Amino acid sequence: MSFSPRVFLSPFLGIALALAACDSGPDQSSQANSAGHSAPTASTGKANQQVLEQRPFDNHSDFANARRGLIAQDPELMTEHLGGGEVWNMPDYDFVDAEGENAPASVNPSLWRQAALNNIHGLFKVTEGLYQIRGYDLANMSIIETDTGWILVDPLTARETASKAFLFAREHLGEKPVRAIIFTHSHIDHFGGVRGVLQHLSDAEQANLRIIAPAGFEDEATSENIIAGPAMTRRAMFMYGKRLRRDDRGHVGTGLGKGPAFGTFGFAAPTDVISETGTELIVDGVPLVFQMVSGSEAPSEFTFYLPERKAFCGAELVSRNLHNLYTLRGAKVRNARIWSGYIDEARRRFAEAEVYFASHHWPLWGRDNIQDFLVKQRDTYKFIHDQSVRMMNQGATPREIAENLQLPAALNEEFHNQGYYGTVSHNAKAVYQSYLGWFTANPSELNPLPEAESAKRYVAMMGGADKILDQARQDFEAASDMSATEGRDTYRWLGELLNHLVFADPDNNEAKALLADVYDQLGYQAESAPWRDFYLTGAYELRHGSPEEGIKPAMMREVLLHTPVSLFFDSMAVRLNADDAEGEAMTIKITFTDLQESYLLTLQNSVLHNRLTDADTPADATLMLTRPMFVDLLVGNAGLKELLFSDDIRFEGSKLDLLGFFSMLDKPEGRFNVVTP
Ligand SMILES: [Zn+2]
């Protein structure tokens, strides 16, 4: 391991910043920045300082790999939203130093390093005939040269960012026809930008274009966010720090990349669906071998291998961080046992690989390096699975498992196993959840009072809000001078305690302010970007309230146009307001004039059913419209009343029944409270 003067520089700066925080004296609030985020305390400084000894910061190979093969870079990389404003702004992240060594006391140095790595953007040559565009969006777009053109892999999240990335590649690599697009998996950061590429292709190119995707892609890609969408997108605002500023007391990245591009999402249906491991495809002279890994990181996913170039595309099966078994924005739990098994299969099947590249982060070169990486990723997921289950079978609760589970030294010494995105802690809870669910078998959890109710009783029993607040303030002040571990545990406890106070009385501004200060410290210490963003967004919302607006469902319009129609009705059923529907009974027929399909919706017992039916099935009211109009109705682009009076729509039966029916459906705004009741 070579000597590097930088190793000495960074702890020094870290100490200097921690001391600066100590100098501030007890009045932290006077140091709040303009968004209200308080200064890091001395014990937060100490905790972050300790991280420098816990991780192998003298290993710079990731930086060398992340920069290797740079062809071109746009230092002013910014992308405008089609509807105005910005989708992407890399210069916003220039506050992170290039080598990721000068972490301020308000950022965990390990996360800071990852943020610096994810700041390295541009067009890169990975190997002969293989390129990547990184840092134009949360994910990477890869380019494979074929006999006469290109295969594009994973065209980013948004039309805007994908278009920018594609044009940048053309500018520096020359204009080649696109022969195929590969979607490695069903998450939107890998297909949502497809229109941004298609818009630049000639009609002939589009007509002959192959779109290659794993089996189940179309259903999974268009349905993941339908049923629970409003809750997931609201929670995603926390997970990705959407409301936070990009600075040293705000969002520094997501661990997986910078941030998701909240632009214009699109979709294109696959022409080639891969369903079996070992499937070989030759695309414009280039052989590809696929491995199905559905049910690991995504419900529909494959990896693939380019035998001629000895290059393995790991999709998102593996990445340069620990991934999520449970993703905090809310999603179904993923299966760690199967996931680990797929990594082992990839390692053996593509054992000749000399280059690894993927949907996120930077590539890796050298057969031994790749094997070592795959073995350690494989073992990390399996370790978390097996040891969590072991403790679970001894009776440990999720909290206990999360507190005690630590990776063995050989796995923990790797940066790529660190919890920049998923964490060992919340992944251990996910393993428990996947087998045993929410209940720990302790009967006190069977039927407790709802949060605000029990909070009021805690507060009363503990002597009232003022007494609790006094004690909490003293503990908060004292925590600053504690050891890193004691300080952090005090912040964790105060977070729980003050949350009771806020839930007992959401108008208690002093309690909210102190809880926000506590969340700031927990955020500053977090190695995981989503943890940081959850804590700091929590602090932000305690100070500034919930957002005025949720994320608009109209963003998803084009994806929804490809959603199976019956799912729309399932998503309507979960919006039925049961109180309004009490005692109501009716049948509504929806006829899609473009699809020539009719669905009968039946409302009874405050439940809404749907089934495909004949066009002449009788109903109390019938609505005849096209699928795009129906989608506009669902996403709020068009109101029912205006549609009923337009010429594009026909109806039969009772107009009042129709209006009455639609008025019983909630219109979730996606801006509900999280840190207050
Ligand atoms: Zn992704």
Residues whose N, C-alpha, C, O or C-beta is under 5 A from the ligand:
A	BS01	ZN	A139 H187 D189 E316
